[in-house]
Amino acid sequence: MKKIIILFCILITQLLYSQDRTTIIASYTYVNKGLNEVSKAELYIQGSESLTVFYKEDSISNKNKFDDNETFNINIDGNDKIGKKVYKNLNKKKIIFRDVYSKEGKLRPCIVEEKLPNFVWNFGYGVEVRKIGRYVCNLAKLKFRGREYKVWYTTKIPIAHGPWKFYGLPGLIVEVKSKDGNIHFLLNSIKESKSILNSSIIKPNNGDKILFNEYITYKNEAVNDFIKRLYSKLPRGAKIKVSTKGNYNIEKIFEKEN
């Protein structure tokens, strides 16, 4: 019964905001501790569509370190001046995102379309309430692509959107934090605008259009590709031990689409 009520609230919310062409702009701070990233994430919302734009301080973050045992610890994350973007369309049930992947030793921007994930939100057996800034928020939990999240949302802003790929709650997402503390989104401000209706929510472009399953392959093989390129530059017979110290990306595992 509880799930039916929540689903009804989400449908009503989408109906109301599809009729009102006001653009909602929510600004978040995004932190990835493992990658030492602190970014600004702007979320533009209009009806069933939204676009998250990440503004990173560092274009590319590579951490390479030799220790006493000649171990090469690497963590590869790519970006460029345009940055990462995530477009969601709840009515068409799809996501189009812009990212950077590694192929043949080079970083390449890409545009990828995937099906809207079917999030299974866990609301528990009791209502957990917390005040974040000026918003009274309720708690929901989510498992998605190798991570577990605590997500706080406010029904005072009845919008079923959130930053990045998050969506589907009966209120705007205010805070997201992974169980291991590595990933953190926090809402800083929110405003409305009627003057930029046609300029804010634009599907990501400027990149190679590749299939979602291709993207998964490139992501999974990024480290091995880096290692092969590294060995090709070493003297013949040279050997090193390479290890990756954890997977700090927001998505740790992927499921291929049929």
C-alpha positions as CSV (number, residue, x, y, z in Angstrom):
1,M,0.0,0.0,0.0
2,K,2.8,2.4,0.9
3,K,4.5,1.8,-2.5
4,I,1.2,2.5,-4.3
5,I,0.8,5.8,-2.5
6,I,4.4,6.8,-3.3
7,L,4.0,5.9,-7.0
8,F,0.7,7.9,-7.1
9,C,2.5,11.0,-5.7
10,I,5.3,10.7,-8.3
11,L,2.8,10.5,-11.1
12,I,0.9,13.5,-9.8
13,T,4.2,15.4,-9.5
14,Q,5.2,14.7,-13.1
15,L,1.7,15.8,-14.3
16,L,1.9,19.1,-12.4
17,Y,5.4,20.0,-13.5
18,S,4.9,18.9,-17.1
19,Q,2.2,21.6,-17.3
20,D,4.3,24.2,-15.7
21,R,7.3,25.1,-18.0
22,T,9.3,26.7,-15.2
23,T,12.9,25.5,-15.1
24,I,14.1,24.5,-11.6
25,I,17.8,24.9,-11.0
26,A,19.3,23.0,-8.1
27,S,23.0,23.4,-7.2
28,Y,24.9,20.6,-5.4
29,T,28.4,20.0,-4.2
30,Y,29.7,16.6,-5.4
31,V,32.5,14.9,-3.5
32,N,34.4,11.8,-4.4
33,K,36.9,11.2,-1.7
34,G,38.8,8.4,-3.4
35,L,39.5,10.5,-6.4
36,N,40.1,13.7,-4.4
37,E,37.4,15.4,-6.4
38,V,35.2,18.3,-5.3
39,S,32.8,19.4,-8.0
40,K,29.8,21.6,-8.5
41,A,26.8,19.8,-10.0
42,E,24.0,21.9,-11.5
43,L,20.7,20.1,-11.9
44,Y,18.2,21.7,-14.4
45,I,14.7,20.3,-14.2
46,Q,11.7,20.9,-16.5
47,G,8.8,18.6,-16.3
48,S,9.9,15.0,-17.0
49,E,13.3,16.1,-18.2
50,S,16.5,17.0,-16.3
51,L,20.1,17.6,-17.0
52,T,23.0,17.4,-14.5
53,V,26.2,19.3,-15.5
54,F,29.4,18.6,-13.5
55,Y,32.0,21.4,-13.3
56,K,35.3,19.9,-12.2
57,E,38.4,21.7,-11.1
58,D,40.8,19.1,-12.5
59,S,40.5,18.0,-16.2
60,I,42.2,14.7,-15.6
61,S,43.1,13.0,-12.3
62,N,45.8,10.3,-12.5
63,K,47.5,9.1,-9.4
64,N,50.7,7.1,-10.0
65,K,53.0,6.1,-7.2
66,F,55.9,3.7,-6.8
67,D,56.4,2.2,-3.4
68,D,59.4,0.3,-1.9
69,N,58.1,-2.9,-3.4
70,E,58.0,-1.5,-6.9
71,T,54.2,-1.5,-7.0
72,F,52.6,0.9,-9.3
73,N,49.3,2.1,-7.8
74,I,47.0,3.7,-10.4
75,N,43.6,5.2,-10.5
76,I,42.5,6.6,-13.9
77,D,39.7,9.0,-14.3
78,G,39.2,11.1,-17.4
79,N,37.5,14.4,-18.2
80,D,37.9,17.4,-20.4
81,K,36.9,21.1,-20.5
82,I,33.3,20.4,-21.5
83,G,32.8,18.0,-18.6
84,K,30.4,15.2,-17.7
85,K,26.7,15.6,-18.2
86,V,23.7,13.4,-17.5
87,Y,20.3,13.9,-19.2
88,K,17.2,12.1,-17.9
89,N,13.8,11.7,-19.5
90,L,11.4,10.0,-17.1
91,N,8.6,9.8,-19.7
92,K,10.7,8.1,-22.3
93,K,12.6,6.1,-19.6
94,K,16.1,6.9,-20.9
95,I,19.3,8.5,-19.9
96,I,21.9,10.1,-22.2
97,F,25.2,10.9,-20.6
98,R,28.5,12.4,-21.6
99,D,31.7,10.8,-20.2
100,V,35.3,10.2,-21.2
101,Y,36.7,6.7,-21.8
102,S,40.1,5.2,-22.6
103,K,40.8,3.6,-25.9
104,E,44.2,2.6,-27.3
105,G,45.9,4.8,-24.7
106,K,43.9,7.9,-25.5
107,L,41.1,9.6,-23.6
108,R,38.0,10.1,-25.8
109,P,34.7,11.9,-25.0
110,C,31.6,9.8,-25.6
111,I,27.9,10.1,-25.7
112,V,26.0,7.1,-24.4
113,E,22.3,6.3,-24.1
114,E,21.0,3.8,-21.6
115,K,17.6,2.7,-20.3
116,L,16.4,4.5,-17.2
117,P,17.4,2.2,-14.2
118,N,14.6,0.6,-12.4
119,F,15.5,1.8,-8.9
120,V,14.1,-0.2,-6.0
121,W,13.9,2.3,-3.1
122,N,13.8,1.0,0.5
123,F,11.8,3.2,2.8
124,G,12.1,0.9,5.9
125,Y,9.3,0.2,8.3
126,G,9.3,3.6,10.0
127,V,9.7,7.2,8.8
128,E,13.2,8.6,9.5
129,V,13.2,12.4,9.5
130,R,16.2,14.7,9.5
131,K,16.5,18.5,8.9
132,I,19.1,19.4,6.3
133,G,19.6,23.2,6.0
134,R,16.0,24.5,5.9
135,Y,14.5,21.3,4.5
136,V,12.8,18.6,6.6
137,C,13.8,15.4,4.8
138,N,12.8,11.7,4.8
139,L,15.2,8.8,4.3
140,A,15.3,6.2,1.5
141,K,18.0,3.6,0.8
142,L,19.2,2.3,-2.6
143,K,21.6,-0.3,-4.0
144,F,22.9,0.6,-7.4
145,R,25.9,-0.7,-9.4
146,G,28.0,-1.8,-6.6
147,R,27.2,0.9,-4.1
148,E,24.7,1.4,-1.2
149,Y,23.3,4.8,-0.6
150,K,21.4,6.7,2.0
151,V,19.3,9.3,0.2
152,W,17.4,12.2,1.9
153,Y,14.6,13.9,0.0
154,T,12.1,16.6,0.8
155,T,8.4,16.4,0.0
156,K,8.2,20.2,0.3
157,I,9.6,20.3,-3.2
158,P,7.4,17.7,-5.0
159,I,9.9,16.9,-7.8
160,A,10.9,13.3,-8.6
161,H,14.3,14.3,-9.8
162,G,17.8,14.3,-8.3
163,P,21.4,14.8,-9.3
164,W,23.3,12.4,-11.6
165,K,21.1,9.3,-12.4
166,F,19.1,9.4,-9.2
167,Y,15.3,9.9,-9.5
168,G,12.0,8.4,-8.5
169,L,11.3,9.7,-5.0
170,P,8.2,11.8,-4.0
171,G,10.3,14.9,-3.5
172,L,13.6,16.6,-4.6
173,I,16.7,14.8,-3.5
174,V,18.7,16.9,-1.0
175,E,21.5,14.6,0.0
176,V,23.1,11.4,-1.2
177,K,25.8,9.5,0.6
178,S,27.3,6.1,-0.1
179,K,27.7,3.6,2.7
180,D,31.5,3.7,2.4
181,G,31.5,7.5,2.6
182,N,33.2,7.9,-0.8
183,I,30.3,9.5,-2.7
184,H,28.5,12.5,-1.5
185,F,26.0,14.9,-3.1
186,L,24.6,17.8,-1.0
187,L,22.1,20.5,-2.1
188,N,23.3,24.0,-1.7
189,S,20.6,26.1,-3.3
190,I,17.5,26.0,-5.5
191,K,15.8,28.6,-7.7
192,E,13.2,28.9,-10.4
193,S,13.6,30.5,-13.9
194,K,11.2,31.2,-16.7
195,S,13.7,33.0,-18.9
196,I,15.9,30.0,-20.1
197,L,13.3,27.4,-21.1
198,N,15.0,26.4,-24.3
199,S,18.7,26.8,-23.4
200,S,19.2,24.8,-20.2
201,I,18.1,21.2,-20.8
202,I,20.0,20.2,-23.9
203,K,20.9,16.6,-24.6
204,P,24.7,16.0,-24.2
205,N,26.7,16.1,-27.4
206,N,30.3,16.7,-28.4
207,G,31.6,13.1,-28.3
208,D,31.7,9.7,-30.0
209,K,28.3,8.1,-29.9
210,I,28.8,4.6,-28.6
211,L,26.4,1.8,-27.3
212,F,26.0,1.4,-23.6
213,N,27.5,-2.2,-23.8
214,E,30.6,-0.8,-25.6
215,Y,31.0,1.8,-22.9
216,I,30.9,-0.9,-20.3
217,T,33.6,-2.8,-22.1
218,Y,35.9,0.3,-22.4
219,K,35.4,1.1,-18.7
220,N,36.2,-2.5,-17.6
221,E,39.3,-2.6,-19.8
222,A,40.6,0.9,-19.0
223,V,43.2,-0.3,-16.4
224,N,44.4,-3.2,-18.5
225,D,44.7,-0.9,-21.5
226,F,46.8,1.5,-19.4
227,I,49.1,-1.3,-18.2
228,K,49.7,-2.6,-21.8
229,R,50.6,0.9,-22.9
230,L,52.9,1.2,-19.9
231,Y,54.8,-2.0,-20.7
232,S,55.2,-1.0,-24.3
233,K,57.3,1.9,-23.1
234,L,59.5,0.0,-20.6
235,P,62.8,-1.7,-21.5
236,R,62.5,-5.3,-22.7
237,G,62.5,-7.7,-19.8
238,A,61.5,-5.0,-17.3
239,K,58.8,-6.2,-14.8
240,I,56.7,-4.3,-12.4
241,K,53.8,-5.2,-10.1
242,V,50.6,-3.2,-10.8
243,S,47.7,-2.9,-8.4
244,T,44.6,-0.8,-8.3
245,K,43.8,0.5,-4.8
246,G,40.0,0.2,-4.9
247,N,37.4,1.3,-7.3
248,Y,36.4,4.8,-6.5
249,N,34.2,5.5,-9.5
250,I,30.6,6.3,-8.7
251,E,29.6,3.1,-10.6
252,K,31.7,0.1,-9.6
253,I,29.9,-2.6,-11.6
254,F,27.7,-2.6,-14.7
255,E,25.0,-4.8,-16.1
256,K,24.8,-5.1,-19.8
257,E,21.6,-4.2,-21.7
258,N,19.8,-6.8,-23.7
